[in-house]
Each structure stands twice: as structure tokens, then as C-alpha cells.
Amino acid sequence: MYKHTKENQSVIRKADGACIPFAEGNADYAVYQQYVTDGGIVDPYVAPDPTPDELDYIDTKTDNRVVTFAGKTKAQVKVMADNIVTLDDAKDVIKTLLIIVRILAKRL
């Protein structure tokens, strides 16, 4: 019938999606309090899954390879590319570029 909100300063009435603040004098809050007093169970807050944009943000902020490219000029990226000396270095750069391309492709 009700579920907690993230801030836990209100509840959502599941029947109609109404947000009921914990405020004395609020008629809906009084009904909610009676529901709880009568043994009603309030569903816990469940965080929603992150959106693709939020996942992209997490990728770009937590992947050190992507952070390495952030804010670089073309010339700086060229210098980085010129310093690739091993196959593992090349694979790492390719993986990084794939992450960047995936993020950019979603924005098109």
C-alpha cells in the first residue's frame, strides 16, 4: 500500500503514486500512521537501476584509461599514441577507445 522514499521523510501511496510527507495535520499522513499502527507493512526504498547516461558517467570517471584521454588535445593524444611500444600498450589503448566510442555512439 505504501513504500518509503529515498530521503525517508515521506512515503509513496502505491495506489495513486501520491507522495505523502511526514507532516502532522496532513490527512493522508494520518491515514498512513493508522495503517502502520494496524500492522501494515511499508515497502522499503529500492534504488532504481542507473540510466545509461549514469553508467557512462561512472565509466568515464572510474576508468583510468578514459580519464587519461579527458581534456587532451589532438597533439597530446598523438604523443600518447607515438609512445605505444608493446602489444599490451596497444590493446589497452584500443579498449579505451572502444569505451569512448560506445559512449559517443549513444549520444548520436
Secondary structure, DSSP 8 states (H G I E B T S, - for coil): -EEE-TTSSEEEETTTTEEEE--TT-HHHHHHHHHHHTT---B--------HHHHHHHHHHH-HHHHHHTT--HHHHHHHHHT--SHHHHHHHHHHHHHHHHHHHHT-
